[in-house]
Amino acid sequence: MFYAMWLEGQSLWNTPLLACLICIAVVYVVLVLSFTKIKLHQKKPLLFFLSLIIMYGTFGSPFEIISHLSYSLHMLQMSILYFIIPPLFLLGIPDAFLQQIRHLSLFVRVSKFFLPPIAALYAFGAMFLMYHFPVVLTTLSQNSFVHNGYLFVLFVLSFRMWGPIATPDSKKYGSKEKNKRYLFLSGLVLMPACLLFILTAFIGGMNNPLLTQLTANLCISPSQLSSLNILPSPFNTRLDQLFAGILMLGMHKFGLTLTVRLGKKMNSGNVVGIVD
């Protein structure tokens, strides 16, 4: 049943998203080959392409529908979207591009409307926590446009939040102590959302509004869906929410560790600038 749902029926592959990601990849290739000495087989391009592939696998494949079946799968999807894709995407942008963009007059004017990274971190933490309150998630799930808009705002904030870690500006974030404090703060701000799932699992659990929406679209009841045994039994128990909270903590820690280590490896290598 699981594989049938993966390949058929409501679980369709997102062709418009694929086309959009291909366009982004083509623009990236043209810019890199035209204005830098970087080869496409080097680390930065590979990380950039990897972020696009993961993006499509997470939100363009049938996993987008299947993630609604349980909180743990939903948290895996959210963690990949906000803790893995943004840093890989930012790490894949050549440093020379970043320096040139930061000095563009248009970017300087537009950046005045951007939230500072610390403010973006707090805003992301607050919105991420609110998103997983049952009443908020239930309300959002009733309108796909509002729901997707909320997730998009979180996605934009996540890029700003990861900026000081993935692409630090030496003038602002050159101090190791500042970097360490920011890393610690990022984990602290996201802790309440993770603890929400862990606490509710012990208190008695909560209903999954996304599953309710999915069953409504499929015209079947949640009890009928559970009888189909699409997922193993642990996904249908209270342990699902406990595992979701722990998974989110682990994925954020993994994202931080991966980003810092990849950043150090790239900084230790040769820096390739813009072609004259």
Buried (B, 14 or more C-beta within 10 A) or exposed (E): EEEEBBEEEEBEEBEEBBEBBEEBBEEBBEEBBEBBBBEEEBBBBEBBBBBBBBBBEBBBBBBBBBBBBBBBBBBBBBBBBBBBBBBBBBBBBBBBBBEBEEEEEEEEEEEEEEBEBBEBBBBBBBBBBBBBEEEBBBBBBEEEEEBEEBBEEBBBBBBBBBBBBBBBEEEEBEEEEEBEEBBEBBEEBBBBBBBBBBEBBEEEBBEBBBBBBBBEEBEEEBEEBBEEEBBEEEBBBBBBBBBBBBBBBEBBEEBBEBBBEBBEEBEEEEEBBEEE
